[in-house]
Amino acid sequence: MRVYLFLILFLLPKITKAQSEQWERYNSSLLIEITRESGIFTCSGVAVTRSILLTAAHCLEGEIKAIKVFIQERYIPQNDYYKVKKFYLHPQYSSTHSLYESDIAKIVLKSPLPSSINICPIFIGSHSSGRISRMGYGKRNGDNIRTMVTPILKRFDLEKNVLELYDEFSQSGDSGGPIFMTSGEEIFLMGIHSTLSYGPQGTFSLNPILEKNLTWIFKN
């Protein structure tokens, strides 16, 4: 019995220090807890500075009682969190008209995030030259854990300023999560996860591109 147990433990995948350090390069993806009258909800987000986060606007619609930001890899409500000073929905966002277009919200924290958070530059361009990955805290197997999926590029819709990705792995809580492009040793932030589309063209995600929103994002 001990021999079999040893073999199982030996064959299990191990996370090396190098792999762990690589994973930390994407730790600007954070979890956002939103409290409304109807209950507590979670979304994903991403830090673009030590004090500014982005998420999906539809996550912060309506009457909100409280917002908390968690930086840990697993969502545990009792853990330490960051308080929110204020938040803004993109001025061109409308849940009934724009849908996924301009589905971006900005959160300003009361205190800055730690220096261990790796802030990635926002991508400028209309062509992908690396691996695309989407991070999110959607609930999987009963847990909200920071998860990476690697969707395939469908197209840049520059008319609607949306990145379309072949993606069927979105779960509740993934909304607002970052779309990264990794090229060599560099990681860029491309967009924010909004929603999925189902149809004859397949299942793909619609993700507002951040490049054209730089002025609004960093406006005081």
N, C-alpha and C positions, 0 to 999 in steps of 0.2 A: 504493500500500500504506500509506504514512504517513497519507494522508487518511482511509482506512477505519479505521485504528487510532485516529486522533484522534477520529473520530465515535463509536467504541465507548466510548472513555474519557469522552467528553462526555456520552453517554447513560446511563452507569452511575449508579445512585443514589449520592448523596454524603451523608455524615453531617455535618451542620452542628454548630457549637459548641452551639447551643441544643438540638439533638436529643441530643447527647452528654451534656449536663448533665441533660436529662430522664431519660436512661437511668440516670444515676448515682443518681437518687432511689430506685431499686430495688436498690441494691448491698448491701443487708443480706442478700440471698440468697447463700449460701456453699456451697462444696463440701466434703463430708466423705469422707475416705479411711479405710476400715476394713480392717485386716489380720487375717485369721483363718488357721488352719492350712491351710485349703483354698485360700487366695489372697487377693488384694486386691480389694476391692469399693468402689464409690462410691455415695453418696447425696447428696441436697441438704439444705439446712438454712437457717435464718434466725436472725439475731441479734435478740434482744429487749432486750438491754442490751449494753454493751461487753464483758461477760464471760460472758453466758449465751446459749446457742443452743438452738433447738428443731429437732427432726427427727422422723422416724417411729420409733416404738419397734421396729418389725420390722427396722429397719436395724441395731440394736445388740443384737439377741438373740444368745444363745449365747456360746461362748468367743471372746474378742477379745484379740488380742495388742497392737494399737496403734491409735490414732485420731489423724488429723491433720486440721486445718481449713485450707482454702485460700480466700483472698478474691479471687483473680484471676478475670477473666472466662473464661479458658480453663484447663482442668486440665492442668498440666504437673508431673509428679511431682517434678522436680528444683527446682521453685520454692520460695520461702520459705513456711513454714506456721506455724500456731499449735498449740502443744501443749495437750493436754487434761488438766485436773486430775482430774476425775471426771465421771461421768454417771449418770443415773437413768432407769429406765423408769417410765412412769406406773403407779401402784399398781393401777389397775383394768384394765390391759392384760393380755390373755392371747392368745397366737397361736392357741390351739385353741378359745377360747370367745368372746372379745370381737371377734376379727378386726379390722376397721377402727375399731371403737369404742375410744376412749382410746388410739389408736395414736400416742402422743406420747412422745418422750424429751427429756430436758433435759441439755445438755452445759455444763459449767463449764470455762472456759479458765484456763490458768496465768497468762497475761498479757492485758491488755485489748486490744481491737481499736482501730485508729486512729480518730481523730475524723472522718475522711472517710466512715466508714460511716454511712449515713442510717438511724437507728433509727425505725421507724414505730410509732405507738401501736396497741394491740390494739383492734379494733372491738367496741363494745358495742351490741347490738341484734339484731333478728331479721328485718330487711328490708334488702335491698340498695338503695342510692340512688346507685350509680355504676357504673363499668366494673369488671368483675372480671377479674383476670389471674392466671396461675399461672406462677411462675418455677421453673426446674429445670436441672440439669446432666446430663440424660439424654444418652446417646451418640447423636449424629446425624451421619451421614456420617463416622463414625470418630473424632469428637471429642466430648469432654465440654465443651460451651460453655454458658455461662449463656444460657438461652433463655426468651423470654416467649411464652405462648400465651394466647388470650382466650376461654375457654370461656363457655357460656351458662348462666345460673342455672336449675336445675331446681326445687329447693326447699330450704328449711331444715327438716331433720328434727329438731325440738326434743326429741322423745322420746329419740332416740339421740345427740343433740348432734352431728349430722353435716351438713355442707353438701354437697348433691348438685349436681354440675355436668355439663351435657352436654359431654363431653370425650373425644375419641378420639385425642389426640396425646401421651399419656404414653409415655415410653420408659424403659428400664432406667437407673436413676440419678436419675430425677425424684422418687422417693419422698422424703418429708420436705421437699419444697420448699414455699415459702410461697404462700398464696392472699391476694392483695391486693385491696382495693377502692379505686379512685381516684375521688374526688368533688371536682371542681373542682381546687383546688391541694392538696388534702389526700389523703394515702395512709394507709390503715389496713390492718393485718394481721388477716385474718379466720380463717384456718385453716391446717392442715398437710396436704399431699397424702399420701394413704394408698394407695389402690388404685383399680382400675377394675372396673366391673361390666358384664357383657355379658348381654343378654337381650332379650325382646320390647319392652321400653320403650326400647331403644337402648343406646348405649355412654355411660356417665357415670362420673364419678369420685366417690369417697367421701372426704370430707375432714373430720377432726375439727375442730369449732369451738373456738376458744381461750377464749372469754369465760368459760365455766363452770370453767375450769382456772386462773384467774388466781392464786388463793391458792397452788396447788401450784407454778406456774411461778416465782413470785417468792419462794417460801419458802427461807430460808437452809439 
